[in-house]
């Protein structure tokens, strides 16, 4: 399927590894003009423009957007994959931990979304895809703070999608379940601690709860992101697609 992404200016935050990197690679393959933002872009993807920024800082986020648009032109697609809250057993949570989770995931995303969605609205076009996480849909004991940030981001995605639908801007979310990334590998450490087992056993127990019986690959998530960012999904906005291998067979 031709997604007609050639020539589009695409910004991928958190694009130096994991799902973000898989998205950036796919957009480059599709012929888009791609920019990657991460805290460090020392090994930026060939064919992509790299910008280093800490997106938990709103001023740095807007300056990064300015730099991308100065280099590549108006951004057509923003893919937010930056930021992840640390996992923790519930008895180790503190107010500061909860606040840090919101900064790490919710505000890292919103700091990029807020200035850009307004620019897109002025131009009458644009797509924002927020990569969120199923922790915002179903509470898990080792991901309560991060899950709360994800839930807030799902609501923001729905609300912004509705608010800007009449201005030519679509805002959608993708919520992966367990995906084969370093982020998930780190999360298994907290899971193992809570279960009183080792990391390998914790992973096996998690896989047993997934009907497909395996982790997602970053490339599978990227395929969905590219579709949602394309004109093939032109009537899709304000929703979050759950990709968890059938773990959450619910109607909402």
C-alpha positions as CSV (number, residue, x, y, z in Angstrom):
1,X,0.0,0.0,0.0
2,X,1.3,3.4,-1.0
3,X,0.9,5.6,2.1
4,X,1.8,8.8,0.1
5,X,4.3,9.9,2.8
6,X,7.1,10.8,0.4
7,X,8.2,14.4,0.9
8,X,6.3,14.8,4.2
9,X,8.2,16.4,7.0
10,X,8.0,14.0,10.0
11,X,9.4,14.7,13.5
12,X,9.9,11.6,15.7
13,X,10.7,12.3,19.3
14,X,12.5,9.6,21.2
15,X,13.7,8.5,17.8
16,X,17.1,7.2,18.7
17,X,16.0,3.8,20.0
18,X,13.2,1.3,20.3
19,X,9.8,2.1,18.8
20,X,10.8,5.6,18.0
21,X,13.8,4.5,15.9
22,X,11.6,1.9,14.1
23,X,9.1,4.6,13.2
24,X,11.9,6.9,12.0
25,X,13.4,4.2,9.9
26,X,10.0,3.4,8.3
27,X,9.3,7.0,7.5
28,X,12.7,7.4,5.9
29,X,12.0,4.2,3.8
30,X,8.7,5.8,2.7
31,X,10.5,8.8,1.4
32,X,9.6,11.3,4.1
33,X,11.9,14.0,5.3
34,X,12.6,12.9,8.9
35,X,13.9,14.6,12.0
36,X,14.7,12.8,15.2
37,X,14.7,14.3,18.6
38,X,16.3,12.6,21.6
39,X,18.5,13.6,24.6
40,X,21.4,12.4,22.6
41,X,21.5,12.0,18.8
42,X,25.2,11.1,18.4
43,X,24.2,8.1,16.3
44,X,21.4,9.7,14.4
45,X,19.7,7.6,11.7
46,X,21.2,8.0,8.2
47,X,18.9,10.1,6.1
48,X,17.4,11.9,9.2
49,X,18.1,15.2,10.8
50,X,19.0,14.9,14.5
51,X,18.2,17.4,17.2
52,X,19.2,16.9,20.9
53,X,16.7,18.3,23.4
54,X,15.3,17.5,26.8
55,X,11.6,17.5,26.1
56,X,10.6,17.7,29.8
57,X,11.6,21.3,29.4
58,X,8.9,23.2,27.5
59,X,11.4,25.9,26.2
60,X,13.7,23.2,24.9
61,X,10.8,21.5,23.2
62,X,9.7,24.6,21.3
63,X,13.2,25.5,20.4
64,X,13.6,22.0,19.0
65,X,10.5,22.4,16.8
66,X,11.8,25.7,15.6
67,X,15.1,24.1,14.6
68,X,13.4,21.3,12.7
69,X,11.1,23.6,10.8
70,X,14.0,26.0,10.0
71,X,15.9,23.0,8.5
72,X,13.1,21.0,6.9
73,X,10.1,23.2,6.6
74,X,6.6,23.0,8.3
75,X,6.2,19.7,10.2
76,X,3.4,17.6,8.7
77,X,3.6,14.7,11.1
78,X,4.7,14.5,14.8
79,X,5.3,11.1,16.3
80,X,5.8,11.2,20.1
81,X,7.8,8.3,21.4
82,X,9.9,10.1,23.9
83,X,9.7,9.6,27.6
84,X,9.0,6.7,29.9
85,X,8.2,6.6,33.5
86,X,10.2,4.2,35.7
87,X,8.4,1.2,37.1
88,X,8.3,0.6,40.9
89,X,6.6,-1.7,43.4
90,X,3.7,0.1,44.9
91,X,5.2,0.3,48.4
92,X,8.2,2.3,46.9
93,X,6.0,5.0,45.4
94,X,6.2,8.5,46.8
95,X,4.6,11.8,45.7
96,X,7.9,12.8,44.1
97,X,7.9,9.5,42.1
98,X,4.4,10.2,40.9
99,X,5.4,13.7,39.9
100,X,8.5,12.4,38.1
101,X,6.3,10.0,36.1
102,X,4.1,12.8,34.9
103,X,7.1,14.8,33.8
104,X,8.7,11.8,32.1
105,X,5.8,10.8,30.0
106,X,2.9,13.2,30.1
107,X,4.7,16.6,30.0
108,X,7.5,15.3,27.7
109,X,4.7,14.6,25.2
110,X,2.6,17.7,25.8
111,X,5.6,20.0,25.6
112,X,6.0,19.0,22.0
113,X,2.3,18.7,21.2
114,X,1.2,22.1,22.5
115,X,3.2,24.4,20.3
116,X,3.0,22.2,17.2
117,X,-0.7,21.5,17.3
118,X,-1.4,25.2,17.2
119,X,1.0,25.7,14.3
120,X,-0.7,22.9,12.4
121,X,-4.1,24.4,13.1
122,X,-3.0,27.7,11.6
123,X,-1.7,25.9,8.5
124,X,-4.9,23.8,8.3
125,X,-3.2,20.4,8.2
126,X,-1.1,18.0,10.3
127,X,-1.1,14.7,12.2
128,X,0.1,14.0,15.7
129,X,0.6,10.3,16.8
130,X,1.2,9.8,20.5
131,X,2.8,6.5,21.4
132,X,1.4,5.9,24.9
133,X,1.2,2.4,26.4
134,X,-1.5,0.0,27.7
135,X,-0.6,0.9,31.3
136,X,-3.0,3.8,30.9
137,X,-5.9,1.4,30.2
138,X,-5.3,-1.3,32.7
139,X,-3.6,-0.8,36.1
140,X,-0.7,-2.9,36.9
141,X,0.9,-2.8,40.4
142,X,4.5,-2.0,39.2
143,X,3.4,0.7,36.7
144,X,0.9,2.8,38.7
145,X,2.6,6.2,38.3
146,X,3.5,5.6,34.7
147,X,0.1,4.2,34.0
148,X,-1.5,7.3,35.4
149,X,0.6,9.5,33.1
150,X,-0.4,7.3,30.2
151,X,-4.1,7.6,31.1
152,X,-3.8,11.3,31.2
153,X,-2.2,11.3,27.8
154,X,-5.0,9.1,26.4
155,X,-7.5,11.7,27.6
156,X,-5.4,14.6,26.2
157,X,-5.2,12.7,22.8
158,X,-9.0,12.3,22.7
159,X,-9.7,15.8,23.7
160,X,-7.2,17.4,21.3
161,X,-8.4,15.2,18.5
162,X,-11.9,16.5,19.0
163,X,-10.8,20.1,19.5
164,X,-8.8,20.3,16.3
165,X,-10.8,18.0,14.1
166,X,-12.4,21.0,12.3
167,X,-9.1,22.7,11.7
168,X,-7.5,20.0,9.6
169,X,-5.4,18.4,12.4
170,X,-5.7,14.8,13.5
171,X,-4.5,13.6,16.9
172,X,-4.4,9.9,17.6
173,X,-2.7,7.5,20.0
174,X,-1.1,4.1,19.8
175,X,-0.8,2.1,23.0
176,X,1.6,-0.9,22.7
177,X,1.6,-3.7,25.1
178,X,4.9,-5.5,25.9
179,X,7.3,-4.7,23.1
180,X,10.8,-6.0,22.5
181,X,12.7,-2.9,23.6
182,X,15.2,-2.0,26.3
183,X,12.4,-0.1,28.1
184,X,10.5,-3.3,28.6
185,X,13.6,-5.2,29.6
186,X,14.2,-2.7,32.3
187,X,10.6,-2.9,33.5
188,X,10.9,-6.7,34.0
189,X,13.4,-6.0,36.8
190,X,10.6,-4.3,38.8
191,X,8.2,-7.1,37.9
192,X,10.7,-9.8,39.0
193,X,11.2,-8.0,42.3
194,X,7.5,-7.9,43.0
195,X,7.0,-11.5,42.0
196,X,10.0,-12.6,44.0
197,X,11.6,-14.3,41.0
198,X,14.2,-13.7,38.4
199,X,13.8,-11.6,35.2
200,X,13.6,-14.5,32.9
201,X,10.7,-16.1,34.9
202,X,8.9,-12.7,35.1
203,X,9.0,-12.4,31.4
204,X,7.7,-15.9,30.9
205,X,4.8,-15.2,33.2
206,X,4.0,-12.0,31.4
207,X,4.0,-13.8,28.0
208,X,1.6,-16.4,29.4
209,X,-1.0,-13.6,29.7
210,X,-0.7,-12.6,26.1
211,X,-2.9,-14.6,23.7
212,X,-0.4,-14.2,20.9
213,X,2.3,-15.6,23.2
214,X,5.0,-13.2,22.3
215,X,6.3,-9.6,22.5
216,X,5.4,-7.1,19.8
217,X,8.3,-6.0,17.6
218,X,9.0,-2.2,17.3
219,X,8.5,-2.6,13.6
220,X,4.9,-3.8,14.1
221,X,4.1,-0.8,16.1
222,X,5.8,1.5,13.5
223,X,3.6,0.0,10.8
224,X,0.5,1.1,12.6
225,X,1.9,4.5,13.3
226,X,2.8,5.1,9.7
227,X,-0.8,4.1,8.6
228,X,-2.3,6.4,11.2
229,X,0.0,9.2,10.1
230,X,-1.0,8.8,6.4
231,X,-4.0,10.0,4.5
232,X,-5.3,6.4,4.4
233,X,-6.5,7.2,8.0
234,X,-7.9,10.6,7.1
235,X,-11.1,10.0,9.1
236,X,-9.4,8.7,12.3
237,X,-8.8,11.2,15.1
238,X,-9.3,11.4,18.9
239,X,-8.8,7.6,19.5
240,X,-6.1,5.4,20.8
241,X,-5.3,2.1,19.2
242,X,-4.4,-0.7,21.6
243,X,-1.8,-3.1,20.4
244,X,-1.3,-5.8,23.1
245,X,-1.5,-9.1,21.3
246,X,-5.1,-9.6,22.4
247,X,-4.4,-9.2,26.2
248,X,-7.2,-6.7,26.6
249,X,-10.3,-8.1,24.8
250,X,-12.6,-5.4,25.9
251,X,-15.3,-3.1,24.4
252,X,-15.0,0.5,25.4
